[in-house]
Amino acid sequence: MVENDTTTQHQPDNEVDVFYYDLDDHAGESRRLYRLLSDDEKQRADRYRFDVHRHRFISSRGKLREILAQRGQCQAEDIRFEAGRYGKPCITAPASLKQLHFNASASGPTATVAISAAFPLGFDIEQINYEKARDLDLIVKNQFTIQEQEWYRRHNPAERVQAFYTLWTCKEAYLKALGLGLSKGLDRFSVNASDNSPTVTHTELEDNEESALCLYLVDVADGTAACLATPEKNCNIRIIGFNYNKL
């Protein structure tokens, strides 16, 4: 179930809040947001060669901090992150946020962060690029399972780009929910995306071949595909637009 909302009320255990924001909106906020970043984040921002990419990084990290700070009723600059073995971040400070589960994703001008108070999750959003159709065919052939390749080829050429991004976001959200990176292998599990309720049909990455995770396709912004992966079978998803005027 998906709801659209603009509030940040206390979360029931089965609820996931998916915040989204435009990285190119209010470009003049970069200086303020830069001050919220850690020293490491500032160093990463300073290494970007082009202004657009640097501003998007600053906006993405700064707004992530502001969203989490609202939830933890703390200062955005006081939040500390630590990366897991495969790069998935968790919060190490302050104490009010240590038990919070979150996963951020950005593509093009759109950034998102999914938040749960009760269970781990993975979230991925991708900007759909119709100019890469030929490249997508090669990715499917070389990295996806036989079952996924067959599903992809059943679509006519005009539909394959959308089909690819639906499948890709499902697969990446699944890996992120497990705390794994793409290096673990996209062909070590298979997603059935034949309807609006995709499932992991088999996996080599969990204790059992049948996955304990559920996949939810999420409509966040025009021209994008997005998926949420969680262990919650009756997940209630709230889509929340986060803007600079609601601080």
BELTAHU-V880688 format. One record per helix or strand of 3 or more residues. SS is the DSSP state (H for helix, E for strand). FROM is the first residue (numbers start at 1). LEN is the number of residues. If there is no record, write none. Layout:
# BELTAHU-V880688
SS/FROM/LEN
SS/FROM/LEN
This chain:
# BELTAHU-V880688
E/2/4
E/15/8
H/27/8
H/39/8
H/51/22
H/76/3
E/80/4
E/89/5
H/95/3
E/101/7
E/110/7
E/121/7
H/130/14
H/146/8
H/157/21
H/182/3
H/186/3
E/189/4
E/199/5
E/214/4
E/224/7
E/236/6
